[in-house]
Amino acid sequence: MKNGTANLDFFHRRAISRLKKEERDIYLFIIQREFKLESIAESPQEYLQLLREDSPILKAAHYFGMDASRVKEILDKAEATIENYIKVRSSNKQLYSLVNYNRPKQNQYFLYYE
């Protein structure tokens, strides 16, 4: 995995963990279902069709006992919060590489952010 991708994954997981419980639960519920649909789709068009037929937002609305528009509102807010967190944190980061001199091929990377 490239460092850039690893950094984004780190910040993404961190941002999710900092969401309010309701936002986090709904966000994770929806993206898990989106990943499931993506894994069975054989093309982007089929994926879009599956999203229309088996909407993760409608499933979340039913599961959480909410109106679909409210779920969409919460999802949009969570996504904006995550995006902002990643943007701010990734612009303030420094990646330090420490060489293990006993095993030179095994560098350890430490991410420092403010």
Stockholm file with secondary structure:
# STOCKHOLM 1.0

chainA/1-114         MKNGTANLDFFHRRAISRLKKEERDIYLFIIQREFKLESIAESPQEYLQLLREDSPILKAAHYFGMDASRVKEILDKAEATIENYIKVRSSNKQLYSLVNYNRPKQNQYFLYYE
#=GR chainA/1-114 SS CCHHHHHHHHHHHHHHHTSCHHHHHHHHHHHHHHHHHHHHCSSHHHHHHHHHHTCHHHHHHHHHTCCHHHHHHHHHHHHHHHHHHHHHHHHTEEEEEECCTTSTTCCEEEEEEC
#=GC SS_cons         CCHHHHHHHHHHHHHHHTSCHHHHHHHHHHHHHHHHHHHHCSSHHHHHHHHHHTCHHHHHHHHHTCCHHHHHHHHHHHHHHHHHHHHHHHHTEEEEEECCTTSTTCCEEEEEEC
//
